[in-house]
Amino acid sequence: MENTRSYAQQLDQNDPLASFRNEFLIPRHNDHHQIYFLGNSLGLQPRRTQARLQEVLNGWAQYGVEGFFMGEQPWLQYHDTLTAPLATIVGALPHEIVVMNQLTVNLHLLMVSFYRPEGKRRKIICEAKAFPSDQYMFETHVQHLGFKPEDVIVEVAPRVGEHTIRTEDILQAIEQHKEELALVLWGGINYYTGQLFDMPAIAQAAQAAGAKVGFDLAHAAGNVPLQLHDWNVDFACWCSYKYLNSGPGAIGGVYIHERYHQDATINRFAGWWGYEKSARFLMQKGFVPIPSAEGWQLSTPSLLLYAAHKAALEIVSEAGWDQLQQKRKKLNAWLWFLLQDLEKTTGGSAIEFITPREEAARGCQVSILMLRDGKKIFDQLAAAGIIVDWREPNVIRLAPVPLYNTFEEVWRFADVLKQLIG
């Protein structure tokens, strides 16, 4: 690699996915496209989203409630168009996926089914300083069951002086608490550091200890390869407004391993949309779940959220999941090459990386600890049309993504950052 604009331009010219950038609406700054590196927070809007929304609106206008049964895309079967691409993205069987609700709602619903404290098995292992939604969910859910959070929630944190959590420490915590452990619910990627966790190892250890295991994939779904079914994970959930580009407040997704689909003993909160499809409209008493992950649905879904999700998933399918992963690795390697070059020129006095440097332990995101003038530099980047994220007290997060970011944008960011650091 060469730290030059021309080299970056060459990488873009040889990029087989370069045309997919045109599928998105890029925000502008001073009559130029912004360099938007916040796919880890909110992905950009696909150009086709408006058309997919309009299709639903047209069906509503033309058919009214009969839109559930009539038209080119009857709403009753709309969900079926979403599960196949998601199955590829998260490594599941299509019937193990249901698109519903938002992330924290789904976490609570999955806790109802998979956190079943009994006797001394009451403890939950999770990561320390998980995203606040997870923290608040844990706190209030166990309180609802009559437990004190400090008695049942075990948080695993980085060692003193370190930024990331060692896999060995996670496994050691599982072993230490195995006689009292009911659930391991872990993030796929830490939102703050960008650390990608060893999910297969965590799943295997949790189940060997007799506990259920689930993952919050908010920062992993659409970002890194996942194989939830093959890893034998019990359940998982994710949002779709980050790397899956489905819009602010987009509808979320859930994975539930097929072994639970026809388990009559499993607890769940129920609603009419999860009722067996052939008899759903008979309005009969007594809940009979759909024998798939769809049996966890509660309410009639928003077709507008479905439509925005479909628009984004179509682009992923057209680009090809394997091809997107290849570009992600190249784009991320290019970013790290430039940042490490910058680190050398500053002698380590200006920036420190809190994201693991090893490719297997990270996805798109890089989190940079700013050792001086962090907020000032962040503001100057924004003024230059480079949109990254600021996290207190002194971290800049950025996530170039393969669908719409370019190699030249990455070079431009590193070059401007170098000038600002001085």
N, C-alpha and C positions, 0 to 999 in steps of 0.2 A: 504494500500500500504506500501511497504517497500523499502527504498532507498538502494537497493543492486543489484549487477549484476545478482545474481541468481534469484531474483524476476523478473527482466526484461526478463531473459531467459525463465522463466516459462510462462510469458505473450506471448512470441513469440511461444512457443510450443503449446499454446492453441489458437493461432490465426488462424481462418479458412481461412484467405486470405494470409497466409504466402507464399504460393507457387507462388503468382503473382509477387513477387520480381524477380523471375527467368525470367520473361517476359521482363526485362529491362537490358540494358547495363550499368553497374555501373562503373564510372571512377575509375581508380586505382592510388594509391599513395604508393610508396615504396613497390611494390608487394602486396599491400592489397587494398581492396575496400575502396574508400573514403566514409566518412559519408557525404552524399550529402543532404543538407537541403535547396536547392534553387528551389524547385518546384514552389515557388511563383514568380520566375524570368524566369526560363526555365526548363521545365520538362525533364526528361531523355528520351533517345531514346528507344522505344520498339524494341525488337529483330526482330519482324515481319515487321518492317517498310521497310527494304530493299527488302523483298519479295514482298510487295504490290507495291513498286515503280517499281520493275522489271516486274511485271505483266503488268503495263502500258507501259513500254518500249518495252516489247515483243509484245504487241498489236500494237504499233506504227511501230515496225519493220516488223510485219507480214502483217498488213492491211493498213498501211499509214492512210490517212484521213478516210478510211472506218472503222477504229477502233471506230468511233462514233456510228456505227450501227452493228458491227460484233464482234464475239468473245464471251467468256463466260460472260464477264462484259462489254457490250457496253457502251461507254463513255456517250452517250446521257442520259442514265438512272442512271449514277453513283451517282448523287446528291441524288437520292431517298434512297440510302443506308446509308446516313448520318443523315437524319432528324429525324428518329425514336429514335435513342439513344440520340440525342441532346434534343428532346422533353421531355424525361424523366429527363435529367440533369437540364434543366431550367424550367420545369413545364409549357409546352406549348403544343398546338396541332401541329402535324407535319407540317401542311400547313402554320403555323404561323412562320416558320423558313426558312431562306435561308442562305446557306454557300457561302460567297463571300468576296473578297477584304481583307483588313486589318482594324484594329480597327479605326484609325483616318479617313481613307477614308469613312468608314461606318458612323462615327459620322457626317461628313459633309453632306453626302447624306440624313441622317435622319433629320438633321436640315432643309434641303430644304423642306421636307414634313411636319415637325411638329413644326417648329418655323415660325409662320405666324404672324408677328407683324402687328397690325391693330389699328389705332387710338392711344389711350393712352396705350393699351396693348402691351408693347414692352419688358418688363423686363424678364430676365432669372435668376432663382435662382440656384446656384451651391455651392459646398463646396469650402471653401478657401484652397489653396495649394493642389488642385487636381493634379493628375499626369500631368506633363508638356504638354503632347499631348492634353489633354482636355483644358488646359489653352490656348494654342496656337490656338486650333481649335475655341474656343469661340471668342478670340480676333480678329482673321482674318475674321471669318464668319460674325460677326456683322459689322466690318469695311466694308466688301464687300457690305453690305446692306445700307451703308451710316450712320451708327450709331457710336458713340463713346463708346468704351467698358465701360468706367466709368459711362456712363449715363444709360446703360441698364443691365449690369451684376451686380447682387447682390450676394456677397459671404458671406456665413455663416461660422464663425470661432469658434474654442474653446474659452471658457471664459478665461480671464486672469488667468494664473497659472494652467490651465488644458491642457491636451493633446488631448482629444477627444471632439467631438461635441455632445452636448446634443440634443436628439430628440425634446424636448420642444422648443429649440431655433430654430430648423429648421421649426417646425410648426408655431411658432410665426412669423418668417420671411414671411412665406406664407400668413398668416393672415394679416400682416402689408401691404403687397404689392398686395393683391388680386385684387384690382381694376385696377392695371397696369400690372398684371402678364400674360405672354404668355406661359411660359415654365418653368418647373422644370426638370433639367437634373442633376442627382446625381450619385455618385459612389456607387456600392453595398458594397464594402469594400475599405477602405482607404489604399492606397499602402504603406504609411509610418508607420502608427500606427497599421494597421491590424484591425481597428474597423469595425464591421459589422453593417450596418445601418438598421433601422426599415423601410424597403421598403414598406410594406403594409400601414403603417401609413402615410408615405410621399406621396404615390400614392393617397390615399383617400383624404388627405388634398389638394393636388394640383388640383385634379379634382373637388373637392367641390368649389374651388376658380375660376373655369372656365378655368383652364390652362391645357395644355398637360403635360404628365409626362413620362420621359424616364430614363433609368439607364445604366451606363457604368459598365459592369460586368466583366471587365478584371481580377479582383482578386477574383471574386465570382463564376464564371462559372466553374464547375468541383470541386469546393471547398466545398460549403455549399448548403443546400436545397433551391430551388427557386420554386415559383409558379406564374410565370408571368401572365398566363392567368387568374387564379383565383383571383389574386390581381388586375386584370383589368388594368394592365400597358399598356400604349399606344405603347411603343416601347422600345427596348433594344439592345445592341450589346456587343460583347466580343471578346477577342483574344483566340486562342487555343493552344498557345505554353507554357503556364504556367501549370496549373493543368490538362490540357487536352493533354499534352505530344505529340503535333503534329509537333514539330520541329521549329527551329529558323525561324522567318518570316512566320509562318504558316498562312493558310487562316483563316479568321475571320468568325464570325457568327452574324446574325441579327434576332431579333424577332419583328414582327409587328402584333398587335392584328387583328384578322380576320375581325373586323368591318370596317377596312380600305381597304380590299382587292379589293372590287368592287366599291369603292367610286371614281367616275369619277371626282370629284372636287379637289381631293388631288393633290398637286404639287409633282413632282418628276423629277429627271434627268433620262433619259431613254437611253437604249442601246439595241442592237439587241438580246442579250441573255435573256432579260426580256420580249421579245415579245411572244404573245400567241403561244404555242408550235405547235399546229396543222397547223399554217400558217407561222411559223418562216422562213422556207426556201423558201417561195414564194417571199421574199424580197419586200414586198409591202410598199408603202408610208403610213404614218400615224401610230403612235404607238398604239398598242393594247396590254396592259399588261396581262401577265399571272394572272389569278384571285386568286393569293395567294401571300405570301411573296416573291416568286420567281420573281414576276413582278417588283421588285426593282433591279434586276440584270442588269449589264451593258455589260460587255465583256465576251467573251468565257473564261471559267475558266481554271485554270491550273490543269490538271489531275494528275500531280505529287503531287501537294499540296493536292488535294482530297485524293490521295492514302495514303499519310502520315497521314492524319486526320482519314481515315478509320481504319488504323492499330491501332491507339490509342483508338478509340471509341469501337472497337471490344473488347479490353481488359476490358474497363469499363463495357460493357454489360455482359461479361463473369463473372466478379467479382460480379456484381449486385450493382446497385446504393444504395439501402437501406443498404446492407452489408458494402459498402464503408463508408457510413455515420456513421454506428455504430463503425467501427474501427477508423475513424477520431476522434470521440469523446473520445474514450478510449486512443488513442495515445496522443491527446492534453491534456487530463486530467493528464496523466502520466507526460508529460513535465511540466505542471504547478505545479504538486506536487513536482517535483524535484527542480524546480526553486524557488518555495516559501521556500523550505527547505534551499536552498542556501542563499536566502535573509535573513532568520533568523540567519544563522551562521555568516553572515557578518554584522549583525546589521543595514542593510539598507544603509551602507556606500559605497557600490561598484556598485550596480545595482538598477535601478528603471524601472518598467514596464510601457510602454505607451500604451500597448494593454489592453483593458478591461479584467478584470478577470472573468466576468460573461460569462458562456458558450454561452448564447444566443446572445452575442454581439461580438463574434469573430469566426474565422474559424481556418484554420491550422496555420496561422502565429502568431508569437510572436515577438514583437519589444522591445528590451531591451536598455534602456538608460544607457550607461556606465558612471559612475560618476568619474572614474579615469582610466588612462592607456588604454582607449578604443581601440585605433588603434593598440597599441602594443599587446593587448590580441587578437584582431582579427587576426593579423599576426601570432601569436603563434598558434591559432586554425588551421589556414591554414597549418602551418608547421606540425601539428599533423594529417593532413589528414581530417580535419573537415571543410567542405565548407559551410560557411554562407555568409551573405551579410553585407557590410558596407555602411552606409548612413551618410553623413556629417550632423551635425558636430560630433556626438558621439553616433550613434545608430547601434546596431547589429540586423539584422532581420534574422529569420530562420523559416522554415515551413516544419516540418516533415509531409509527406503525406502518406496516407494509402496504396497506391498501391506498393510502393517499399521501404519505410523506416521501420525500426524495432524498437521494444521497447528497445532492447539492445543498439542500436545506440543512442537513446535519453538518456539513462543512461550514456553512454560513454561521450557524449557531456557535460552533467551536471557535471560529475566527473572531466573531464579535465578543464572545466571552473572554478570549485571550486579550483583546484590546482593552476591555473594561477592567480586567484584573490588573493590567499594567505591568 
